[in-house]
Amino acid sequence: MLLLLLLSLIKAHAFPEMVRHHYVNCNACHVSPAGGGALTPYGRMTASELLSTWGSEREAMFLHGLPNPDKWPEAVKMGGDFRAIQVHRENRSLREGRFVVMQTSLEGGVELGPFTAMASFGRPGRDRRIHPDFTRFYLLANATDQLQLRAGRFVPAYGLNVPHHTLPTRMALGFGYESERDTLEAHWSGEQWHGAASVSRSLPKSAVQEKEIASSLQLETFLLDSYRLGISGWAGESEKQKRVLASVHGILGFTPHFYALAELALQNKRSKLAPSGRSTGVFQFARLGYEVTKGLHLLALEEFTKTNSLVPSSQSHSFGVGTLWYPRPHLEFELTFSQRRNFQVSREWEDYAYLLLHYYL
């Protein structure tokens, strides 16, 4: 169970806190309209100028600029990620630590006119080997300057696209590690609004564990170029159940140094096998950040889950503090300390800490 929890952290996604610098649209810096994955040349330049403590524009390029950026084909898009984590967990009856390599992927693609094809290759297995699998791939079509269509295997746009998939609004709702789906998605992006709609089907061997066919809708608005507020809806059905999700989220850039991320989701599930099998759950998280100096952030974190509002033991809660540091382009470190309590296991609070290393190409 601990290994699954650690692995669910691995997906490389966007840096939504960049909204404090007035980047409200993800596709300004990423190839994907939902954010995450391979960076555009502009996104790499931004990583050097605004995100990292030190660094140069050329250093932020693919492979630190070793392939001459001036000679690099503009149509070729490249990226990749390595992530590893050291975790410590301690309570009255348990004290354990573990180091896990979580991601070893290479992402690449090519842009031909209005079309871009992307694929991510390679994943670490529990046997400590890199498995030659295509974990994510898609074909992106720019229908107009504002409308993009995407088809392939990826996580549909829903709620906040953040890199920490252990959050209650990600993993617990089926958007965590290895939850890519066969998906057809449309994105519309304007100056004040962003919308996404998708239809998807989960994979038989995915972390979702059910063959769910779903449709989703997301609508976001941008305020004062530093606030992104959104709502999301999801309707899915499998052989065993039907479920409906509704979420609200916000990325709030109060100042160029002070920001917040928050999301609240409600889930209603109805079993198709037992007429009385209904449940309503609440999933919530909040994260405050303050950039002390360029690239170095202080964090405050809080999470709450109650998977069934009628069952007290389905509740879990955590809160803590941490620090986030981007010393140079391509590097990210995150260290957090928190208190956690899972009523299903015990009402006792336990210590939980992790150090995360992320290196991207």
Secondary structure as GFF3:
##gff-version 3
##sequence-region A 1 361
A	DSSP	alpha_helix	2	7	.	.	.	ID=ss1
A	DSSP	three_ten_helix	16	21	.	.	.	ID=ss2
A	DSSP	three_ten_helix	26	28	.	.	.	ID=ss3
A	DSSP	alpha_helix	41	46	.	.	.	ID=ss4
A	DSSP	pi_helix	47	51	.	.	.	ID=ss5
A	DSSP	three_ten_helix	62	65	.	.	.	ID=ss6
A	DSSP	beta_strand	76	91	.	.	.	ID=ss7
A	DSSP	beta_strand	94	112	.	.	.	ID=ss8
A	DSSP	beta_strand	115	124	.	.	.	ID=ss9
A	DSSP	beta_strand	130	142	.	.	.	ID=ss10
A	DSSP	beta_strand	147	154	.	.	.	ID=ss11
A	DSSP	three_ten_helix	171	173	.	.	.	ID=ss12
A	DSSP	beta_strand	181	189	.	.	.	ID=ss13
A	DSSP	beta_strand	193	202	.	.	.	ID=ss14
A	DSSP	beta_strand	213	223	.	.	.	ID=ss15
A	DSSP	beta_strand	227	237	.	.	.	ID=ss16
A	DSSP	beta_strand	241	253	.	.	.	ID=ss17
A	DSSP	beta_strand	258	271	.	.	.	ID=ss18
A	DSSP	beta_strand	278	293	.	.	.	ID=ss19
A	DSSP	beta_strand	296	306	.	.	.	ID=ss20
A	DSSP	three_ten_helix	312	314	.	.	.	ID=ss21
A	DSSP	beta_strand	315	325	.	.	.	ID=ss22
A	DSSP	beta_strand	331	342	.	.	.	ID=ss23
A	DSSP	beta_strand	350	360	.	.	.	ID=ss24
###
